[in-house]
Amino acid sequence: MGPIPLCVLLPVTVLAVVVAVASEENTVNDEYTWPQWKVPLVRKRRTVPLSNPNFAAHSQAELSGICGIECQRRLPTTSLDDLEQFLSYETVYENGTRTYTSVSVQGLNEMADWSRNISSSSRHKREVYGTDTRFTISDKQFSTKYPFSTSVKISTGCSGILVSPNHVLTAAHCIHDGKDYLDGMQKLRVGILKEKSRRGRGGKGRGGRGKGKRRKGDKDKEEVQEKDQNGGKGDRKGKRKGRKSRSRRSVESEKPSFKWTRVRHTLVPKGWFKGVSNGLAADYDYAVLELKKAPKTKHMDLGIIPSLKKIPAGRIHFSGFDDDRPGNLVYRFCSVSEESNDLLYQYCDAKPGSSGSGVYVRLKEPGKKKWKRKIIGVFSGHQWVDVNGDGTQQDYNVAVRITPLKYAQICHWIHGDSSECQVA
């Protein structure tokens, strides 16, 4: 099948996005409201310096050996001491130095109802992907507008999402492989979509006359020269090439580009590190990057959803920069087929590069008619999951869900005090 013209693809993409949003709005129900959670407190205990990392790790396209739902059910209950160890974190600064911060968790007993709200749906075998259900948001009128504008590109090859004016949420494996930080972390950057400045034809320059604008006499002289060089015939082939070249440049100039910003420091939970949380490492596949300069772009707030029953049609959304569509933002939505306390299992079409994307849903604000999008997870990517704990692996696309504890920790990273985020 040949390529589909842009004029056909764009209306289809826009229609799909509109239909996805409309389907949410048509499910208006008091049940589909952002729940009000009592969030635990994550407090800093002590920060100590560590030796500088080697920055020798390489990014992984797929993760394997992840302990799945049945596998995790066989593990002993996590103690408060273990949770505090998992939520303690490392900070790597732009100059290459590193620190370790231990934390304390308070108010954990008020989360007792969290696990009870998790519903379990029937497991589906992985379907062979046929029709690609992703939508390329290539038009700058959409890709540089909210909510798509919250998606960012990480220089290590992943995606992320703005969760504050100068903080980006992404996947931990995008900067750390569990043993060491990735090569390239020393100059880590975040790309924000921006509109290319396009010089219109005849646009006025400093000289008062449009740059590249030809006077009629100049055009006549060029036509005479062409006829002289071609035996009195105009170079029609050259003109056609010129028109094609100008048309190609015009299309390319409309594509969004990136404004790159350096990262001040990164924060990764110790639960992601090898030998710390063992089979639970996938539950902590998230990280936060603080930017040196805040972009003039609206961010998306964090949210907490206890169960898929609280999501219209059980559907999630996320946008990222998939490797097979370089330079373009790719949007998709799909229904979650399985969930655990910390992970969402689904089959959204995705390619490497989309890891780290912010997974979001749209629900009503309590007591209001207004709907609001919030981030409920981080797309971790394609993973081979040890389903039963016997070594048999099944593949899923997995997202790490924002639990009350993770919400408190991320809030602590952003504000320095999780008490500022008591209402989800």
N, C-alpha and C positions, 0 to 999 in steps of 0.2 A: 504493500500500500504506500503510495507516494505521500509527500508532505502535504499537510492541510494548510491552505492559505490563512494568514493571520487574521484577515477580515472575518473568517468563519470561526476560528478558534476563540477569538476574544469574546464575541457575543455568547458562545457556549459557556465559557469560563464564568463570565459575569452572571449568566442565568443560573448556573449551578450554585454559585455563592449566594445569590438572592434566594433560591429555593431552600438552601440549607438554613438560612436565617429565618425565612418565613415559616418553615416547619417548626422551628423552636417557638416562634411567637404564637402559632396556632395551638400550642399545647399549654396555653396559659392556665395555670392551676395553682392553687395555694400550696400544693405539694412541691412545686418547682420554685422554691424560694431559698436563697442563701441561708443556711442554718447559722445560728449564733452559738459559737462554741466558747467554752471556757478554756483558754489556752494556757498550758503550763508555762512556768518561768524557767528560762535557761540563763544562768548567771555565770560569769567568768570567775574562776577560782585563782588561777595562777598562769602566768605566761613565762616560758623559759626559752632561751635561744638554743637552736640546733645547728649542727654543721650544715654547710651549704649542700644542696642536692647535686647530683651528677648531671642531671638533664640528659640522660642517655636512653630513655625509653622511646619506643616508636608506637604510633597510634595503631589501634586494632579495629579492623572493619567489623568483626563480630566477636561477641563474648560467649564463652562456653563454660559448662560446669555449674551454672547458676542453680541454686537450690530452689525448686518450685514449690507449689502450694502443698501437695501431699508430703513432699520432702521436709518442708518447714514444720509441718504438724508433728513430726517425729522428734523435733529438736526440743530441748528443755526450755521452759519459760525463761525469758530474758529478765534478769534481775535489774534493780535500779542501778547498782554499781556498773553493770555491763552497759546499760543504756548511757550512763554518763561517760563511759569510756568511748562508746561509739560516736557520741555527739561532741566529744572533744575534737579539736581540729588543728590542722597545720595552716600557717600563713606563709606564703612565699612573696617576697617583695621584689620590686623591679630591679634592685641592685643584686639580686641573687641570694640574699640572706633568707633565713627561715626560722620560724618560731613554732612552739607547741603550746597550745592553750587548753588547760583542763577546765571543765565546766561542772556545775551542779544543776540538778533538775528539781524543781519544786512544783507541787500541785499535780503530781502524776495520778493521784487517786481519783481526781475528778475526770479522768479519761476512761473510767471503767466501762462506760457504755459505748465507747468507740468501736471495739471489736465486735460487739453484738449487732451493730448496724451493717456489718459487711455481709452482703448476700452472695451466695454462690450459685452461679448459673451453670448449665450443662456445658461440658467441654466439647469443643468441635475439633475435628481433625484439620490440620492446616490445608487450606485450599490452594490449589495451584493458581497463581495469579494469571489471569487472562487479560481482560481489558484493564488498562491502567486508569485508575480512578483519581489520579492526581491532577491538579489544575495549576498551570503555570500562570502566575500573576505578573505578566511582563509589562503591562501598561502602567506607566508611572503614575497615572491618576489614581490607581488602586494600591500599588505596591508601596508607595510612600505616604499612604494615609492609614490611620488607625482602623482596624487592629493590626494590619499587616506591617505597619511601620515599626512595631515593637520587636519584630524579628531581626536578629543581627547575625553576622557571620564571624566566626572565630578563626584566627589566622592558622590554627592547627588543623583546620579542615572541617570543623563542626559548626553547628548553629547554636543560638542562644536567644534569650528574650529579656528585654528590659523590665526589671521589677522595681526600679526606683529611678530617679533622674540620672544616677551615675552607677547603678549596679546591674549586672547581667547574671541571670541564672542559666546554667548549662549543665551538661553531664560531667561527672568527675573523670570518666575515662577519656574525656577530650583533652585533659591536661595531665593525667596521671594514670599509669597502667596498673596500679596496686602496689608496685615496688619502687618506682622512681617517676620523676616528672618527665614529661615528653621533651624531646629535643625540639627546640624552637620556643620553649617557654620563656627564655631569657628576653626575647623581644615580642612577647605576646601582644597582639592587637585585636581590636574589635571593629568590624566594619558596619557602619550605619548606612542604610540606603539613602541616597540623595538623588535629586534630579540634576541631570547634566545641564550646564548652561549652554544653550544652543544659540549660535549667532544666526539670526535670520538673514535671508538674502536682502541685500540693500540696507542692512543695519548700519547706522552711522558710527564711524570710528572717530578718532581724535581729529583727523584731518577735515572733518565736516562732510566728507563724502562717504557713502557706504563702502565698507571694505569689500573689495572684489567686484564692485559694481562697475560695469563698463558703459562708456558713453556710446551713443549710436554710431558715431564716426569710427570708434575703435572696432565695433562689431563688423561694420562694413569692410574695413581694411582686412580683418581676419578672413572674411568670406572670400575676398578677392584673392588673397594669398593661397587659400585652399584650392580655389579653382585653377590658379596658375600651376600649382604643384601637381594637380591631378588631371591635367589636360583639359581644363575648362569645366570639369565636373566637381561638384561639391563632395566632400568626404562624408557621405551619409553613414558609412559604417562607423567612422570615428565619432560622429554625432550620437549614434545610437549607444556606443560604448560610454560616451560622456554622460548621456542621460541615465544609463544604468548605474554608473558610478555615483552620480549625484543622488540617485534614488536610494542606493545602498547606504551612502553616508547619512542620508536623512533618517532612514530607519534606525541605523546604529545610534544616532544622536539622541533618539527618543528613549533608548534603554537606560534604566537606572544604573548609577555607578555607586561606589562605596566611598564614604569618608571614614578613614581609619583613625582610631584613637588608641593610644597606648594604655596598658593596664597598670594600675598602681600596685595592686597586690591581689592574690588569689587565696581563697579559703576552701579547704577540702575536709570533710568529716573523717575522723579516724576509722569509722566503720567501713570505709571503702578500702582501707589498706589490707594487704595480705596478712593473714595470721591474727587479725584483730577480731573480726566478726565472723570469720570462716564462711559458712554457707549463706550468711545474710548479707554479703558484700553488695549484691545487686540492689538491696534496699537502700543503700547509701550512695548510689551512683548519681550524685548531684554536687555542684560546686557553685560558688559565687565569685564573680570578678568585679573589683572596684575600678572604675575608669578614672584616668587622670583628669579628664575634662568631660563634664556632663553634656551630652548632645541635646539639641533643642527638639526633642522628640518625646511624645507622651509615652509613659510606661503603663504596664498592666499590673494590677494588684494581685496579691496572692489570695487564694480561697481554699476552703476545706469542704470536701463532700464525703459524708460517711458511707454512702452506698450508691450503687448505680441506679437504684430506684429513685434517687433524687435528681437524676439527669434526664432530660427529655429524650426519649427513645434510646437511652443509654449511650448517647452519641458524644464523642469528643472531637476536638478540632486542633490542628496545629499546622504551622507553616515553617519551612526551613529551606536551606540552600542545598538541595540534592546534587551530588556530584555529576550526575548524567545530564543535568540542565544548567551548566555553568553560567553564573551571572544572573540567574533568574530565581525569583522567590516561588516556591512550590507550596500550594495549599492543599489540604486534604481533610476529610472527616470520615469517621466510621463508627460503628457501634462496638463497645467493649464486650468481649465474649466471656471473660473470666476476671476475677479480682481476688486479691488477698489483702491483708491489712496494709501492706506497703507497696504492692505492685498492681498494675493494670495490664492484662494480657489482651492483645487485639491483633488484627490483621490489616491495619492501615497500610496501603501501598507506600513504600518508602525506599530510599536508596541511601548508601553511605553519604554523609554530609549533613543529613537531617538530624543526626543524633544531637541531643542537647536542646532541641526545640521545646518551647513551652507549650504544654497541653492545656487547653482551656475549654470552658463551657460558659454558657450564658444563662443566667437565672435572674429571677426578680429580686429586687432589694426588699428586705422585710418592711411591710407596711406601706410599700410604694408600688406604683404601676411600672416604674422604670426598671428595665432589664440592664444587667451589667455583666460584662465578661470578666472572669478571673482565672488565674492559672491554678490548676489543680494537680499538675504533674510535670515531669520532665521526661521527654522521649529518650529512652536509653538505646533504642535500636533493636536490630535483630539479635536474638540470643538463643543459644542452645541450653535448654532448661532440663535439669535432672528432676523429672516429674515426681517419681516415687521414692527417690533416695537410693535406688539400686543401680545407678549408673546409666540407666536407659534415658536417652536425651530426646527431647522433642523441641522443635523450633517454634518460636513465637516472636512477635514484635512486642516489646515490653516498655512500659512507662513507669517511672517511680512516682507514686502518688504523694501529694503534700498532706501529711498527717498533722495532727495538732503539735506533736513534738518537733517535726521538721519545720513547721510554720514558725514555731517559737525560735528555733535555731537560726533560720534565715533572717527573721526579724532582728535577732540579736546581732547578726553580721551586718545588717544594714544600718540599724539605729544605735547599736551598742548596748541596748537594753530591751529585752523582749517584753517588758511590762507595757511598752507603748503599743503593743499589738494584741491586746486582750480580746478584741472582738474581730472575728473573721469576717 
